[in-house]
Amino acid sequence: MKIYIDINHPAHIHYFKNFIKIMESKGHHFVVSNRDDKMINYLLDYYKIAHYTRNKRRNNKSIWNVILNLLLIAKFCFVKSMAHKPDIYIAIASFPLALVAFVRRKPCVNLDDTEHTKMNHLLYPLFSSAIITPFYFEKHLGRKQIRFQAYFEQFYLHSKYYKQDVISTLKAEDKYVLIRYIAYDAIHDRRTQAVSKKTKKEIVVELSKKFKVLISEESEFIDDFYKPYLIKIPPEKIHDAIANAIFFISEGATMAAEAGILGTSYVYINPLYAGNVNCQIKNYSQIACQTSEKNKIMDIVRNIIDKKLLTDKLSVRNEIENDTINPTDFLVWFVENYPKSKKIVKEDSNYQYNFK
């Protein structure tokens, strides 16, 4: 089987890296294309995933530029498809790839865990063959939708595939708080009322009085204030940094949910709703919370300093895995057995529990 995957975000590489490795060991072949992005290219090369690099993300987020960008992606994927003739397409909520698959009369399996991409939800389901969403995903995308009992972050952080490692650049005795600030350059970030720059600096100042503070900064234009705190590790080690942190503060929903999967207590300081984070707050409130209000954030910071928000990481991680399935094993089975697999899980939703 030849499988086409399109990558539009660094997290997508983590979602698919174990899937690709397992499927290749079974004799399947891949065609991978990706958005031209420094981090995406680095991670694909690091994990030795051969790939074709397409256009960059446009800085201007006008509706016409968004449409033009989608068409350029579709054109690129179509050209590569005609050259390689894939049997099935897989992506994360990709309208362009679904459109290409539809034109070629091939199945497209789209995965999705993001509720607030409204325009995208109007487009890609029309041309997708199946839509796989996690159990906490609150949108209904029609008869093609299949829900599985897992977090997307478990594609790469499930204990079967992820083994926590130490950070060689940090001392063993270092007790640090990790902070993730994002660039707010995605389409769904356009109207977000982010935490103020002043408050974000106050967080760092307060925490640094008691702990080592490490910052992961997404923006290319970094304020000089943050430079002494920037974490100096390879990008592929960021999950070890989260796992070993005593607490995590994040503007990014994906990394916040990753912390939860790893048992690290966190606060998500972004007003945007995220189903994965909301589910963790609801079910594992001892490790997860969300607020973008300055006073509440600073109260949490003071509680961190007083060590009131620290938990037993292993017990939380085990609890989460007991409540969920292994999504990578499920996806391997689903794709290898498609379209029969779609019929099976549609008729018996409990079938997925074979992948605990």
N, C-alpha and C positions, 0 to 999 in steps of 0.2 A: 504494500500500500504506500502511495506517495501522499504526504500530508503537507498542506500549505499553512503556515502560521505567520501572521503579521503582528509586529511588536510596536506599540505606540507609547509605552511608558516603561521605565526601568523595572517596575514591579512585575510587569508581564513576563519578563525573563525568568524571574523567580517562580512564577506560577507554572511555567512550562518546562523548566530545566530538567526536573526529575522525570517528567512525562516523556520528554524527548530522549533522554538517556535510556529509559526502560524500553520504549518503542523501537529505538535503533537496535537494542540488544535482541529484539524479536525479529529483526530483519526489515523493518519499515524504514522509509526514507523521508527526508524533510526538505522543504523549500521554505526558507525564512527570510522575510523582508522586515525592515524596521525604519522608524523615523530617524532622521539624521540628528543625533543628540550625543554629546560627548559621553555621558554616563551609560547610555544604552549600548553604544558601540564598544565601550570598555568592557562591560559585563558580558556581552556576547562573545567577545574575543577571549575573555578570561575563562569562560566556561566552554571554550572551543566549539562554539556553535557557528557554523558557516552561515553567512547572511548577505543579503543584498540591501544596501542602504539607499533609502529614498529621500524625499524632500524634508527640509527642516520645518518646524512649527512656525507659522507666521506671527509676528509681533502684533500686527493689527488684527483685533478680534471682531471686526465688523462682520455682519452676516454674510456679505458678499465674499469676503476673504475666507470665511469658514466654509462656504459652499465650494469656492475654488479649490481650497485645500483638499476637501473630500474627493473632488473630481480628479485631482492630480494623483492622490493615493490610489484611487480606483484604476486610473490609467496605468500606473506603474505595476500594480498587482496583476492587471490583465495581461500586460506584455510578458511578465515573468511566467504567468500561468500558461500562456500559449507556447512558451519555450519548454516548460517542464511537465505540463499536463498532469497536475495533481488530481487525486481521486476524491479528496475531501479537504475542506477548509475549516480552520479553527482560529478564533480570535477572541479578544475581549471587547464586546459591544461595538463591533466594527461594521458600519454601514458600507464602506467601500468594498471590503472583502466579501460581505454577504451579496452585494450587487454583482461582483465578478463571478461568484459561485452560481448565482441565479442565471446569469447570461450563459454560462458554460453548462448549465443543467447538472451541477454537482451539489452535494449537500454541504451546508455551512453550519457548524455548531458554534454559536456565540455564547460566551460566558459573560455574566454581568453581576456586579455587586454594588453598583452605584446608583442610588435612587434619583439624584438631582440633575441628571443629564436629560432634560425634558425633550429637546429637539431630537436627540439621538434615539430616544425611545419611540419616536414617531416614525423613524426611518428604518433602522436595521431589522426590527422584527418582521417587516413586510417581506424580506428576501431571505431570512434565515430558515433553516430546516428544523433546528432545535435550539432552545435557549435554556441554558443551565444557570440557575441562580441559587445562592445559599438560602437556608431556611429562614433567615432573618430579613431577607429582602422583602420589602413591604409593597412593592408595586406588582400589579397583575399585568402580564404581557401577553395574555392570550393562551390559546390551546397548545402552542408550541413550547410553553414554559415547563421546565422540570426543576423541582427544588431538591437540593440534597442537604443532608444534615451535617454541614461542615462550614468552617470559615475558609474563605479564599486563602488567607495567610497560612493555613495548614498545608497547602500545596507544597510549601518549602520548609515550614517550621514544625511539621508533625515529627514526633520523636523517632519515627522509623527512618527519617531522612536527615534530620538536623541534629547534630551533636555539638553542644555548647563548647566553645573553646575560649582560652584566655586571650587577652589583648597584649601582644608582646611589647608594645610601646608603653604600657602602663605597669606600674608596680603592683605586686600582688595585694599589698595592703591599701591601695588606693580605694577610697569610698567616694564615688562620684555620682552626681546627678547629670543626666544627659538631657539636652534640650534640642529640639528640632524646630527650626524656623523655615518656612517655605516662601516661594517667590510669588504665589498667587497669580500665576500666568496661564492657568488652564481656563477653558471657556466658562466652566461653571463657577470660577472664582471672580468673575467680572464685577459682581455687585456685592461681594462679601465685605462686611464691616469688620476688618481685622483688628486684633488687639493693637493698640498704639505702639509706636516705636519707643516712646518714653517708658511705657509699662514693661515692654520686653527687656529693656535695659535694667529697669528696677528689679525684675525677677533675677537677673544674673548677679546684680550687686548684692542682693539679700542672701542668695544661696551661697555665694562665694565667701561669705563671712564664716561659714561652717563647713562647707564641703568643697571638694574639687568640682568645678563646673566644666563640662565639655559641651560644645555646641556643634551641631550638624546644620549647616546653612545651605539652602538650595540656591539662593540667588547668586548670580555671577558677580554682582556689584556688592561687595561686602563692606559694611561700615567698619571703620578702623577700630571702633570700640570692641567688636567681637573677635578680632583677629587673634588676641592672646588665648582665647578660649576654644578656638576651632580644634575639633578632634582630628588628629593626624594618624589616620589608619586607612588602609585600602578600602574602597567602597564595598567589596564583597565581605568585609568583616563587620559591617554595621550591625548585623543581627547579634553578633557576639557582644558588641558594645551595649546594645539594649538589654541583653540577657544578664550582663554583669553589673548594670547600673543599679543603684539603690532606689532610684525613682526616675521617671521619664516625664518630661513636659513636651507636648507636641502640638504643632499647628496642622500637621498632616494626619489624616484619618488612618491611612494604611499603616504607618509606623506606630500609631497609637494602638491599633488592634494587634499589631505584631507583639507589642509589649505585653498585652493581655494574654496572648497565646503562650508567651514565654514566662508568664507569672510575675512580670515586673509591674508594680503599681504605677499608674500614670494619670495625668490630667490632660484632656484634649481641649486646647484653648482656641477653638475655632467655632464660630456660630453655625457653620454649615452642618446639616444633619448627615449622619453616616450610620447606615444600618448596622454595620459590624460593631462600631463603638457603642451604639445605643443598646444593642443586645448584650454586650459585656457589662454595661452599666446596670442593666436590668437584672442580669443573672449572677454577676460576680462583682457586686457593688463594693466589696472589700478592696478591690484593686483598681477600679475605673470610675472616673467622673468627667464631666464636661462643663465648662463655663468659659465665657469670653469677657466676663465682667471683672474689672480691675480689682475691686475689693475682695471678691471671692477668690480670685487667683492668688492674691497676696495672703489671704487666710490659709490657703492650701500650702503656699511656700513656707509660712510659719509652722504649719503642722509637720512639714517635711523636716524642717530644722529641729523640731521637738521629737522627731522620730515616731510620730503618731500614725503614719500612713504606710508603715512597712509590714509586709506579710511573708508567709512561708511560700516561696515561689513554687517549689516542687508540688506541693499539695494542690495549688491552684491549677497548675499545668495538667496534672493528672485528672483533676475534676473535669476540666474542659475536654480532654481527650476521651474520657468516659462518656461524655454527653454527645460525642460527634463520631463521624466516620473518617476514614482516610480518603481525602478527595482525589489524590493522585491515582491510587489504585482503582477508584471508581471510574475516573476519566479514561484510563488505559482500557478497562473493560468496555466502557461505553463506545469508544471510537473503534476498537477492534471488531466489535459486534454490531456496529451500526448498519442498517436501521432496525435490526431486530431488538437491540438494546433499548431503543426509544420506546418500542411497543411494550417491552417487559416492565419498565419502570412506570410507564403510564398506567398500566393495568394493576401493578402491585408496587406501591410506593415503599413498602417495607423491604423490597428486594435489596435496596442500597445498604441495608445493615449487614449484608455479607462482607462489606468492606471496612469493618471495624478495625 
